[in-house]
Amino acid sequence: MGNGAKAAQKRERNAGKGGKAEAKSQLKSNAAALTIKCKTCFQSFQSTTNRKMLGDHATNKHSKTFEECFNADDGVAR
């Protein structure tokens, strides 16, 4: 048996092991994490966004306070 036949046998054995792993995307989990929404412009924010960042959004974009743009029970990180 030559080296070519050995390589072919090895490829056949390894073909049943699953081959390459599929690429994993984080897009679905990122979209699921967008749980905070501005009541004025409906922009979504991730649940890990802190209150200061959301307050900056409210004052800079809308000249409003945090309470006017966001619900306090949205699970905002403090």
Phi and psi restraints in degrees (range 20) as a CNS / XPLOR table:
assign (resid 1 and name C) (resid 2 and name N)
       (resid 2 and name CA) (resid 2 and name C) 1.0 -84.8 20.0 2
assign (resid 2 and name N) (resid 2 and name CA)
       (resid 2 and name C) (resid 3 and name N) 1.0 174.7 20.0 2
assign (resid 2 and name C) (resid 3 and name N)
       (resid 3 and name CA) (resid 3 and name C) 1.0 -65.6 20.0 2
assign (resid 3 and name N) (resid 3 and name CA)
       (resid 3 and name C) (resid 4 and name N) 1.0 -29.8 20.0 2
assign (resid 3 and name C) (resid 4 and name N)
       (resid 4 and name CA) (resid 4 and name C) 1.0 -64.7 20.0 2
assign (resid 4 and name N) (resid 4 and name CA)
       (resid 4 and name C) (resid 5 and name N) 1.0 -39.6 20.0 2
assign (resid 4 and name C) (resid 5 and name N)
       (resid 5 and name CA) (resid 5 and name C) 1.0 -69.9 20.0 2
assign (resid 5 and name N) (resid 5 and name CA)
       (resid 5 and name C) (resid 6 and name N) 1.0 -37.3 20.0 2
assign (resid 5 and name C) (resid 6 and name N)
       (resid 6 and name CA) (resid 6 and name C) 1.0 -64.1 20.0 2
assign (resid 6 and name N) (resid 6 and name CA)
       (resid 6 and name C) (resid 7 and name N) 1.0 -41.9 20.0 2
assign (resid 6 and name C) (resid 7 and name N)
       (resid 7 and name CA) (resid 7 and name C) 1.0 -65.2 20.0 2
assign (resid 7 and name N) (resid 7 and name CA)
       (resid 7 and name C) (resid 8 and name N) 1.0 -38.9 20.0 2
assign (resid 7 and name C) (resid 8 and name N)
       (resid 8 and name CA) (resid 8 and name C) 1.0 -66.5 20.0 2
assign (resid 8 and name N) (resid 8 and name CA)
       (resid 8 and name C) (resid 9 and name N) 1.0 -40.3 20.0 2
assign (resid 8 and name C) (resid 9 and name N)
       (resid 9 and name CA) (resid 9 and name C) 1.0 -64.3 20.0 2
assign (resid 9 and name N) (resid 9 and name CA)
       (resid 9 and name C) (resid 10 and name N) 1.0 -40.9 20.0 2
assign (resid 9 and name C) (resid 10 and name N)
       (resid 10 and name CA) (resid 10 and name C) 1.0 -64.8 20.0 2
assign (resid 10 and name N) (resid 10 and name CA)
       (resid 10 and name C) (resid 11 and name N) 1.0 -40.5 20.0 2
assign (resid 10 and name C) (resid 11 and name N)
       (resid 11 and name CA) (resid 11 and name C) 1.0 -62.4 20.0 2
assign (resid 11 and name N) (resid 11 and name CA)
       (resid 11 and name C) (resid 12 and name N) 1.0 -41.0 20.0 2
assign (resid 11 and name C) (resid 12 and name N)
       (resid 12 and name CA) (resid 12 and name C) 1.0 -64.7 20.0 2
assign (resid 12 and name N) (resid 12 and name CA)
       (resid 12 and name C) (resid 13 and name N) 1.0 -41.9 20.0 2
assign (resid 12 and name C) (resid 13 and name N)
       (resid 13 and name CA) (resid 13 and name C) 1.0 -64.7 20.0 2
assign (resid 13 and name N) (resid 13 and name CA)
       (resid 13 and name C) (resid 14 and name N) 1.0 -42.4 20.0 2
assign (resid 13 and name C) (resid 14 and name N)
       (resid 14 and name CA) (resid 14 and name C) 1.0 -76.7 20.0 2
assign (resid 14 and name N) (resid 14 and name CA)
       (resid 14 and name C) (resid 15 and name N) 1.0 -16.6 20.0 2
assign (resid 14 and name C) (resid 15 and name N)
       (resid 15 and name CA) (resid 15 and name C) 1.0 -65.6 20.0 2
assign (resid 15 and name N) (resid 15 and name CA)
       (resid 15 and name C) (resid 16 and name N) 1.0 -31.3 20.0 2
assign (resid 15 and name C) (resid 16 and name N)
       (resid 16 and name CA) (resid 16 and name C) 1.0 -78.9 20.0 2
assign (resid 16 and name N) (resid 16 and name CA)
       (resid 16 and name C) (resid 17 and name N) 1.0 -6.6 20.0 2
assign (resid 16 and name C) (resid 17 and name N)
       (resid 17 and name CA) (resid 17 and name C) 1.0 -85.8 20.0 2
assign (resid 17 and name N) (resid 17 and name CA)
       (resid 17 and name C) (resid 18 and name N) 1.0 0.8 20.0 2
assign (resid 17 and name C) (resid 18 and name N)
       (resid 18 and name CA) (resid 18 and name C) 1.0 109.9 20.0 2
assign (resid 18 and name N) (resid 18 and name CA)
       (resid 18 and name C) (resid 19 and name N) 1.0 -22.8 20.0 2
assign (resid 18 and name C) (resid 19 and name N)
       (resid 19 and name CA) (resid 19 and name C) 1.0 71.6 20.0 2
assign (resid 19 and name N) (resid 19 and name CA)
       (resid 19 and name C) (resid 20 and name N) 1.0 -145.5 20.0 2
assign (resid 19 and name C) (resid 20 and name N)
       (resid 20 and name CA) (resid 20 and name C) 1.0 -75.6 20.0 2
assign (resid 20 and name N) (resid 20 and name CA)
       (resid 20 and name C) (resid 21 and name N) 1.0 146.8 20.0 2
assign (resid 20 and name C) (resid 21 and name N)
       (resid 21 and name CA) (resid 21 and name C) 1.0 -77.9 20.0 2
assign (resid 21 and name N) (resid 21 and name CA)
       (resid 21 and name C) (resid 22 and name N) 1.0 148.8 20.0 2
assign (resid 21 and name C) (resid 22 and name N)
       (resid 22 and name CA) (resid 22 and name C) 1.0 -73.6 20.0 2
assign (resid 22 and name N) (resid 22 and name CA)
       (resid 22 and name C) (resid 23 and name N) 1.0 148.6 20.0 2
assign (resid 22 and name C) (resid 23 and name N)
       (resid 23 and name CA) (resid 23 and name C) 1.0 -69.4 20.0 2
assign (resid 23 and name N) (resid 23 and name CA)
       (resid 23 and name C) (resid 24 and name N) 1.0 137.1 20.0 2
assign (resid 23 and name C) (resid 24 and name N)
       (resid 24 and name CA) (resid 24 and name C) 1.0 -105.7 20.0 2
assign (resid 24 and name N) (resid 24 and name CA)
       (resid 24 and name C) (resid 25 and name N) 1.0 129.3 20.0 2
assign (resid 24 and name C) (resid 25 and name N)
       (resid 25 and name CA) (resid 25 and name C) 1.0 -107.4 20.0 2
assign (resid 25 and name N) (resid 25 and name CA)
       (resid 25 and name C) (resid 26 and name N) 1.0 145.4 20.0 2
assign (resid 25 and name C) (resid 26 and name N)
       (resid 26 and name CA) (resid 26 and name C) 1.0 -101.6 20.0 2
assign (resid 26 and name N) (resid 26 and name CA)
       (resid 26 and name C) (resid 27 and name N) 1.0 6.8 20.0 2
assign (resid 26 and name C) (resid 27 and name N)
       (resid 27 and name CA) (resid 27 and name C) 1.0 -62.9 20.0 2
assign (resid 27 and name N) (resid 27 and name CA)
       (resid 27 and name C) (resid 28 and name N) 1.0 -41.6 20.0 2
assign (resid 27 and name C) (resid 28 and name N)
       (resid 28 and name CA) (resid 28 and name C) 1.0 -66.7 20.0 2
assign (resid 28 and name N) (resid 28 and name CA)
       (resid 28 and name C) (resid 29 and name N) 1.0 -41.4 20.0 2
assign (resid 28 and name C) (resid 29 and name N)
       (resid 29 and name CA) (resid 29 and name C) 1.0 -70.3 20.0 2
assign (resid 29 and name N) (resid 29 and name CA)
       (resid 29 and name C) (resid 30 and name N) 1.0 -33.6 20.0 2
assign (resid 29 and name C) (resid 30 and name N)
       (resid 30 and name CA) (resid 30 and name C) 1.0 -66.6 20.0 2
assign (resid 30 and name N) (resid 30 and name CA)
       (resid 30 and name C) (resid 31 and name N) 1.0 -40.3 20.0 2
assign (resid 30 and name C) (resid 31 and name N)
       (resid 31 and name CA) (resid 31 and name C) 1.0 -66.8 20.0 2
assign (resid 31 and name N) (resid 31 and name CA)
       (resid 31 and name C) (resid 32 and name N) 1.0 -35.0 20.0 2
assign (resid 31 and name C) (resid 32 and name N)
       (resid 32 and name CA) (resid 32 and name C) 1.0 -70.6 20.0 2
assign (resid 32 and name N) (resid 32 and name CA)
       (resid 32 and name C) (resid 33 and name N) 1.0 -24.9 20.0 2
assign (resid 32 and name C) (resid 33 and name N)
       (resid 33 and name CA) (resid 33 and name C) 1.0 -81.2 20.0 2
assign (resid 33 and name N) (resid 33 and name CA)
       (resid 33 and name C) (resid 34 and name N) 1.0 -8.1 20.0 2
assign (resid 33 and name C) (resid 34 and name N)
       (resid 34 and name CA) (resid 34 and name C) 1.0 -79.8 20.0 2
assign (resid 34 and name N) (resid 34 and name CA)
       (resid 34 and name C) (resid 35 and name N) 1.0 81.8 20.0 2
assign (resid 34 and name C) (resid 35 and name N)
       (resid 35 and name CA) (resid 35 and name C) 1.0 -105.9 20.0 2
assign (resid 35 and name N) (resid 35 and name CA)
       (resid 35 and name C) (resid 36 and name N) 1.0 -13.3 20.0 2
assign (resid 35 and name C) (resid 36 and name N)
       (resid 36 and name CA) (resid 36 and name C) 1.0 -103.6 20.0 2
assign (resid 36 and name N) (resid 36 and name CA)
       (resid 36 and name C) (resid 37 and name N) 1.0 130.7 20.0 2
assign (resid 36 and name C) (resid 37 and name N)
       (resid 37 and name CA) (resid 37 and name C) 1.0 -130.0 20.0 2
assign (resid 37 and name N) (resid 37 and name CA)
       (resid 37 and name C) (resid 38 and name N) 1.0 134.5 20.0 2
assign (resid 37 and name C) (resid 38 and name N)
       (resid 38 and name CA) (resid 38 and name C) 1.0 -71.5 20.0 2
assign (resid 38 and name N) (resid 38 and name CA)
       (resid 38 and name C) (resid 39 and name N) 1.0 132.2 20.0 2
assign (resid 38 and name C) (resid 39 and name N)
       (resid 39 and name CA) (resid 39 and name C) 1.0 -74.1 20.0 2
assign (resid 39 and name N) (resid 39 and name CA)
       (resid 39 and name C) (resid 40 and name N) 1.0 -19.0 20.0 2
assign (resid 39 and name C) (resid 40 and name N)
       (resid 40 and name CA) (resid 40 and name C) 1.0 -87.2 20.0 2
assign (resid 40 and name N) (resid 40 and name CA)
       (resid 40 and name C) (resid 41 and name N) 1.0 -53.3 20.0 2
assign (resid 40 and name C) (resid 41 and name N)
       (resid 41 and name CA) (resid 41 and name C) 1.0 -109.6 20.0 2
assign (resid 41 and name N) (resid 41 and name CA)
       (resid 41 and name C) (resid 42 and name N) 1.0 -3.4 20.0 2
assign (resid 41 and name C) (resid 42 and name N)
       (resid 42 and name CA) (resid 42 and name C) 1.0 62.6 20.0 2
assign (resid 42 and name N) (resid 42 and name CA)
       (resid 42 and name C) (resid 43 and name N) 1.0 23.9 20.0 2
assign (resid 42 and name C) (resid 43 and name N)
       (resid 43 and name CA) (resid 43 and name C) 1.0 -73.8 20.0 2
assign (resid 43 and name N) (resid 43 and name CA)
       (resid 43 and name C) (resid 44 and name N) 1.0 138.7 20.0 2
assign (resid 43 and name C) (resid 44 and name N)
       (resid 44 and name CA) (resid 44 and name C) 1.0 -95.9 20.0 2
assign (resid 44 and name N) (resid 44 and name CA)
       (resid 44 and name C) (resid 45 and name N) 1.0 146.7 20.0 2
assign (resid 44 and name C) (resid 45 and name N)
       (resid 45 and name CA) (resid 45 and name C) 1.0 -130.8 20.0 2
assign (resid 45 and name N) (resid 45 and name CA)
       (resid 45 and name C) (resid 46 and name N) 1.0 151.4 20.0 2
assign (resid 45 and name C) (resid 46 and name N)
       (resid 46 and name CA) (resid 46 and name C) 1.0 -70.4 20.0 2
assign (resid 46 and name N) (resid 46 and name CA)
       (resid 46 and name C) (resid 47 and name N) 1.0 153.9 20.0 2
assign (resid 46 and name C) (resid 47 and name N)
       (resid 47 and name CA) (resid 47 and name C) 1.0 -66.8 20.0 2
assign (resid 47 and name N) (resid 47 and name CA)
       (resid 47 and name C) (resid 48 and name N) 1.0 -14.5 20.0 2
assign (resid 47 and name C) (resid 48 and name N)
       (resid 48 and name CA) (resid 48 and name C) 1.0 -88.4 20.0 2
assign (resid 48 and name N) (resid 48 and name CA)
       (resid 48 and name C) (resid 49 and name N) 1.0 -1.2 20.0 2
assign (resid 48 and name C) (resid 49 and name N)
       (resid 49 and name CA) (resid 49 and name C) 1.0 -69.6 20.0 2
assign (resid 49 and name N) (resid 49 and name CA)
       (resid 49 and name C) (resid 50 and name N) 1.0 134.1 20.0 2
assign (resid 49 and name C) (resid 50 and name N)
       (resid 50 and name CA) (resid 50 and name C) 1.0 -84.6 20.0 2
assign (resid 50 and name N) (resid 50 and name CA)
       (resid 50 and name C) (resid 51 and name N) 1.0 166.3 20.0 2
assign (resid 50 and name C) (resid 51 and name N)
       (resid 51 and name CA) (resid 51 and name C) 1.0 -64.2 20.0 2
assign (resid 51 and name N) (resid 51 and name CA)
       (resid 51 and name C) (resid 52 and name N) 1.0 -34.4 20.0 2
assign (resid 51 and name C) (resid 52 and name N)
       (resid 52 and name CA) (resid 52 and name C) 1.0 -62.9 20.0 2
assign (resid 52 and name N) (resid 52 and name CA)
       (resid 52 and name C) (resid 53 and name N) 1.0 -42.6 20.0 2
assign (resid 52 and name C) (resid 53 and name N)
       (resid 53 and name CA) (resid 53 and name C) 1.0 -63.9 20.0 2
assign (resid 53 and name N) (resid 53 and name CA)
       (resid 53 and name C) (resid 54 and name N) 1.0 -40.8 20.0 2
assign (resid 53 and name C) (resid 54 and name N)
       (resid 54 and name CA) (resid 54 and name C) 1.0 -69.4 20.0 2
assign (resid 54 and name N) (resid 54 and name CA)
       (resid 54 and name C) (resid 55 and name N) 1.0 -36.4 20.0 2
assign (resid 54 and name C) (resid 55 and name N)
       (resid 55 and name CA) (resid 55 and name C) 1.0 -64.3 20.0 2
assign (resid 55 and name N) (resid 55 and name CA)
       (resid 55 and name C) (resid 56 and name N) 1.0 -39.1 20.0 2
assign (resid 55 and name C) (resid 56 and name N)
       (resid 56 and name CA) (resid 56 and name C) 1.0 -62.7 20.0 2
assign (resid 56 and name N) (resid 56 and name CA)
       (resid 56 and name C) (resid 57 and name N) 1.0 -40.2 20.0 2
assign (resid 56 and name C) (resid 57 and name N)
       (resid 57 and name CA) (resid 57 and name C) 1.0 -61.2 20.0 2
assign (resid 57 and name N) (resid 57 and name CA)
       (resid 57 and name C) (resid 58 and name N) 1.0 -45.4 20.0 2
assign (resid 57 and name C) (resid 58 and name N)
       (resid 58 and name CA) (resid 58 and name C) 1.0 -63.5 20.0 2
assign (resid 58 and name N) (resid 58 and name CA)
       (resid 58 and name C) (resid 59 and name N) 1.0 -43.6 20.0 2
assign (resid 58 and name C) (resid 59 and name N)
       (resid 59 and name CA) (resid 59 and name C) 1.0 -75.9 20.0 2
assign (resid 59 and name N) (resid 59 and name CA)
       (resid 59 and name C) (resid 60 and name N) 1.0 -40.3 20.0 2
assign (resid 59 and name C) (resid 60 and name N)
       (resid 60 and name CA) (resid 60 and name C) 1.0 -75.8 20.0 2
assign (resid 60 and name N) (resid 60 and name CA)
       (resid 60 and name C) (resid 61 and name N) 1.0 -41.0 20.0 2
assign (resid 60 and name C) (resid 61 and name N)
       (resid 61 and name CA) (resid 61 and name C) 1.0 -86.4 20.0 2
assign (resid 61 and name N) (resid 61 and name CA)
       (resid 61 and name C) (resid 62 and name N) 1.0 -36.0 20.0 2
assign (resid 61 and name C) (resid 62 and name N)
       (resid 62 and name CA) (resid 62 and name C) 1.0 -123.2 20.0 2
assign (resid 62 and name N) (resid 62 and name CA)
       (resid 62 and name C) (resid 63 and name N) 1.0 -4.5 20.0 2
assign (resid 62 and name C) (resid 63 and name N)
       (resid 63 and name CA) (resid 63 and name C) 1.0 53.5 20.0 2
assign (resid 63 and name N) (resid 63 and name CA)
       (resid 63 and name C) (resid 64 and name N) 1.0 43.1 20.0 2
assign (resid 63 and name C) (resid 64 and name N)
       (resid 64 and name CA) (resid 64 and name C) 1.0 -127.0 20.0 2
assign (resid 64 and name N) (resid 64 and name CA)
       (resid 64 and name C) (resid 65 and name N) 1.0 173.3 20.0 2
assign (resid 64 and name C) (resid 65 and name N)
       (resid 65 and name CA) (resid 65 and name C) 1.0 -90.0 20.0 2
assign (resid 65 and name N) (resid 65 and name CA)
       (resid 65 and name C) (resid 66 and name N) 1.0 170.5 20.0 2
assign (resid 65 and name C) (resid 66 and name N)
       (resid 66 and name CA) (resid 66 and name C) 1.0 -59.6 20.0 2
assign (resid 66 and name N) (resid 66 and name CA)
       (resid 66 and name C) (resid 67 and name N) 1.0 -43.6 20.0 2
assign (resid 66 and name C) (resid 67 and name N)
       (resid 67 and name CA) (resid 67 and name C) 1.0 -65.3 20.0 2
assign (resid 67 and name N) (resid 67 and name CA)
       (resid 67 and name C) (resid 68 and name N) 1.0 -29.2 20.0 2
assign (resid 67 and name C) (resid 68 and name N)
       (resid 68 and name CA) (resid 68 and name C) 1.0 -75.5 20.0 2
assign (resid 68 and name N) (resid 68 and name CA)
       (resid 68 and name C) (resid 69 and name N) 1.0 -25.5 20.0 2
assign (resid 68 and name C) (resid 69 and name N)
       (resid 69 and name CA) (resid 69 and name C) 1.0 -102.5 20.0 2
assign (resid 69 and name N) (resid 69 and name CA)
       (resid 69 and name C) (resid 70 and name N) 1.0 -25.5 20.0 2
assign (resid 69 and name C) (resid 70 and name N)
       (resid 70 and name CA) (resid 70 and name C) 1.0 -132.0 20.0 2
assign (resid 70 and name N) (resid 70 and name CA)
       (resid 70 and name C) (resid 71 and name N) 1.0 151.0 20.0 2
assign (resid 70 and name C) (resid 71 and name N)
       (resid 71 and name CA) (resid 71 and name C) 1.0 -82.1 20.0 2
assign (resid 71 and name N) (resid 71 and name CA)
       (resid 71 and name C) (resid 72 and name N) 1.0 139.3 20.0 2
assign (resid 71 and name C) (resid 72 and name N)
       (resid 72 and name CA) (resid 72 and name C) 1.0 -69.3 20.0 2
assign (resid 72 and name N) (resid 72 and name CA)
       (resid 72 and name C) (resid 73 and name N) 1.0 -23.9 20.0 2
assign (resid 72 and name C) (resid 73 and name N)
       (resid 73 and name CA) (resid 73 and name C) 1.0 -93.6 20.0 2
assign (resid 73 and name N) (resid 73 and name CA)
       (resid 73 and name C) (resid 74 and name N) 1.0 19.9 20.0 2
assign (resid 73 and name C) (resid 74 and name N)
       (resid 74 and name CA) (resid 74 and name C) 1.0 -76.8 20.0 2
assign (resid 74 and name N) (resid 74 and name CA)
       (resid 74 and name C) (resid 75 and name N) 1.0 -1.2 20.0 2
assign (resid 74 and name C) (resid 75 and name N)
       (resid 75 and name CA) (resid 75 and name C) 1.0 80.0 20.0 2
assign (resid 75 and name N) (resid 75 and name CA)
       (resid 75 and name C) (resid 76 and name N) 1.0 37.5 20.0 2
assign (resid 75 and name C) (resid 76 and name N)
       (resid 76 and name CA) (resid 76 and name C) 1.0 -72.2 20.0 2
assign (resid 76 and name N) (resid 76 and name CA)
       (resid 76 and name C) (resid 77 and name N) 1.0 131.5 20.0 2
assign (resid 76 and name C) (resid 77 and name N)
       (resid 77 and name CA) (resid 77 and name C) 1.0 -70.1 20.0 2
assign (resid 77 and name N) (resid 77 and name CA)
       (resid 77 and name C) (resid 78 and name N) 1.0 140.4 20.0 2
